Amino acid sequence: MKKALALMLTMGLALSLAACGSKADGNAKSEGVMTYAEYAAADLDAEVVIEAYVQAKQSWWDNKATIYTQDQDGAYFIYEMACSEDEYEKLTTGTKIKVSGVKAEWSGEVEIAEATFEIEDGNYVATAVDATDLLGKDELIDLQNQLVSFTDMTVEAIAYKNDEPGDDIYVTLSKDGNNYEFCLEYYLNGSDEEFYNLVGSLEAGQVVDVEGFLYWYEGMNPHITKVTVK
């Protein structure tokens, strides 16, 4: 009886450890692949290798793809990655990819350029992190390129690029007396006519919740993907 009980306890412990290991390995990296912390600490122009999951596709042209990716620790903006049109179609939300390229920066936006990729097994879709309390704080940049949300923002103004519909929409929102610039990036989701018209019809004084990817252009400039009018 004691032997049977001991065996059962041993098996239970092994299963428990296996489960813990599975959970801990959910964001484990392959050999030679950087953690997000290592990527963040890397110098500009350094060669980088990361694994992440596609969260949104911004554009494809001339066999180059620009996409937002993320893992459980941080986010990576991949700019003009070598990618055929057939491969682009396979990059659905949640798809895991291994990316090799060069860490670059443009007007404050940190990205991976000159990139190549391969698809790997795995799937992960991020949920938006509420960054409202970080508005105006230096710590906000630590969430660069992640899917974030901001609540109870007041619409101050909207403006169309080139002064007419059919391109980006610039949205000025305020919180506690301070203004912040957001953008509906046309290449990202401008083809969603309902969403484009919703953002274009916002009026000063309306209160909204917004979600988007925390793009950085000479300061925070989130590319919005969802707007809820309160």
C-alpha positions in Angstrom: 0.0 0.0 0.0 2.8 2.4 0.9 4.6 1.5 -2.3 1.5 2.2 -4.3 0.9 5.5 -2.5 4.5 6.5 -3.1 4.3 5.7 -6.7 1.1 7.7 -7.1 2.7 10.7 -5.4 5.8 10.4 -7.6 3.7 10.3 -10.7 1.6 13.3 -9.5 4.7 15.3 -8.9 6.1 14.5 -12.3 2.9 15.5 -14.0 2.8 18.7 -12.0 6.4 19.5 -13.0 5.6 18.8 -16.6 2.7 21.1 -16.5 4.7 23.9 -14.9 7.5 23.3 -17.5 4.9 23.6 -20.3 3.6 26.9 -19.0 7.1 28.3 -18.4 8.2 27.3 -21.9 5.3 29.1 -23.6 7.6 31.9 -24.4 10.8 29.9 -24.5 13.2 30.9 -27.4 15.0 28.6 -29.7 18.8 28.4 -29.6 20.4 31.6 -30.9 17.1 33.6 -30.6 17.0 36.7 -28.5 14.7 37.3 -25.6 12.8 40.6 -25.8 15.1 42.0 -23.1 18.1 41.1 -25.2 16.6 42.7 -28.3 15.7 45.9 -26.4 19.3 46.1 -25.1 20.9 45.6 -28.5 22.5 48.5 -30.2 21.0 50.1 -33.3 22.4 48.6 -36.5 23.1 45.3 -34.7 22.0 42.0 -36.2 19.0 40.5 -34.4 17.2 37.3 -34.4 13.8 37.1 -32.7 10.7 34.9 -32.5 7.3 36.5 -32.3 3.7 36.2 -33.3 2.0 38.2 -36.1 -0.6 40.6 -34.6 -1.4 42.7 -37.7 -0.3 43.1 -41.3 0.2 46.7 -42.4 1.1 46.3 -46.0 2.6 44.2 -48.7 4.2 45.4 -52.0 7.2 44.5 -54.2 7.7 41.3 -52.2 8.1 43.2 -48.9 5.8 43.0 -45.9 5.4 45.4 -43.0 3.8 43.8 -39.9 3.3 44.1 -36.2 4.5 41.2 -34.1 4.5 40.5 -30.4 5.4 37.9 -27.8 4.4 37.6 -24.1 7.2 40.1 -23.2 7.2 42.8 -25.8 6.6 43.8 -29.4 8.6 44.1 -32.7 7.7 46.2 -35.7 9.0 44.4 -38.8 9.6 46.9 -41.7 9.6 45.7 -45.3 10.5 42.1 -44.6 11.3 40.0 -47.6 8.0 38.1 -48.3 6.3 36.7 -51.4 2.6 37.4 -51.8 1.8 33.7 -51.1 3.8 33.8 -47.9 2.0 37.0 -46.9 -1.3 35.3 -47.1 0.0 32.7 -44.6 0.8 35.3 -42.0 -2.5 35.2 -40.3 -3.0 36.7 -36.8 -1.3 34.6 -34.2 1.2 32.9 -36.6 4.6 32.4 -35.0 7.6 33.5 -37.1 11.4 33.6 -36.6 12.8 36.8 -38.0 16.5 37.8 -38.7 17.4 41.3 -39.5 18.9 44.6 -38.3 17.7 46.7 -35.5 16.9 50.2 -36.8 15.3 53.4 -35.8 13.4 56.1 -37.7 12.1 59.3 -35.9 11.9 57.4 -32.6 10.3 54.2 -34.0 12.4 51.2 -33.3 12.0 48.4 -36.0 13.6 45.4 -37.6 14.8 46.2 -41.1 16.4 44.1 -43.9 14.5 41.1 -42.5 13.9 37.6 -43.6 11.6 35.1 -41.8 10.4 31.5 -41.5 7.1 30.3 -40.1 7.3 28.1 -37.0 4.8 26.1 -35.0 2.9 28.0 -32.3 0.1 30.6 -32.0 -0.4 33.6 -29.7 -2.8 36.6 -29.9 -2.1 39.5 -27.5 -4.7 41.3 -25.6 -4.5 45.1 -25.3 -2.6 46.5 -22.3 -4.3 49.5 -20.7 -1.8 52.3 -20.9 -4.0 55.2 -19.9 -2.1 55.8 -16.7 1.2 56.0 -18.6 0.1 58.9 -20.8 2.7 61.7 -20.5 5.2 59.5 -18.7 8.6 58.3 -19.9 7.6 54.6 -19.1 5.1 54.6 -22.0 7.9 54.0 -24.5 8.6 50.7 -22.9 5.3 49.4 -24.5 6.4 50.6 -28.0 4.7 48.6 -30.8 2.5 46.7 -28.4 -1.3 46.5 -28.6 -2.5 49.0 -26.0 -5.7 50.7 -25.0 -6.6 54.2 -23.7 -9.9 54.8 -21.9 -12.1 57.9 -21.5 -10.2 60.0 -24.1 -11.9 63.2 -25.4 -11.9 64.0 -29.1 -10.3 67.3 -29.8 -9.9 67.2 -33.6 -9.6 65.0 -36.7 -7.8 65.8 -39.9 -7.3 63.9 -43.1 -3.9 63.5 -44.7 -3.9 65.6 -47.9 -7.0 67.3 -46.5 -9.5 64.7 -47.9 -10.7 61.2 -47.2 -8.8 58.3 -48.8 -5.6 58.3 -46.8 -4.5 58.5 -43.1 -6.7 60.1 -40.5 -5.0 62.1 -37.8 -6.9 62.1 -34.5 -6.1 64.4 -31.6 -7.4 63.1 -28.3 -7.0 64.6 -24.8 -6.8 63.4 -21.2 -6.6 65.6 -18.1 -6.0 68.7 -20.2 -3.2 67.2 -22.3 -3.4 66.4 -26.1 -2.1 63.3 -27.7 -1.8 62.4 -31.4 -3.2 59.2 -32.8 -3.4 57.9 -36.4 -5.6 55.7 -38.4 -2.9 54.3 -40.7 -4.6 53.7 -44.0 -2.4 50.9 -45.1 -3.1 49.1 -41.8 -6.9 49.1 -41.7 -8.1 51.9 -44.0 -9.8 49.3 -46.2 -12.3 48.6 -43.4 -14.8 51.1 -44.7 -17.0 51.0 -41.6 -14.1 51.7 -39.3 -12.7 54.4 -41.5 -16.0 56.2 -41.6 -16.5 55.9 -37.9 -13.1 57.5 -37.2 -13.7 60.2 -39.9 -17.0 61.1 -38.3 -15.7 61.7 -34.8 -16.6 65.1 -33.4 -14.9 67.3 -30.9 -16.1 66.7 -27.3 -17.0 63.0 -27.8 -15.5 60.6 -25.2 -14.0 57.4 -26.6 -12.0 54.3 -25.7 -9.3 53.4 -28.2 -7.1 50.5 -29.0 -4.1 50.4 -31.3 -0.4 49.6 -31.8 1.9 51.9 -30.0 3.8 53.3 -33.0 6.3 56.0 -32.2 6.9 59.0 -34.5 8.7 61.8 -32.7 6.7 60.8 -29.7 3.7 58.5 -29.2 1.6 58.1 -32.3 -0.6 55.0 -31.9 -2.0 53.4 -35.0 -5.6 52.9 -33.9 -7.5 49.7 -34.6 -10.6 50.1 -32.5 -12.7 53.0 -31.3 -15.6 52.9 -28.9 -17.7 56.0 -28.6 -18.9 56.3 -25.0 
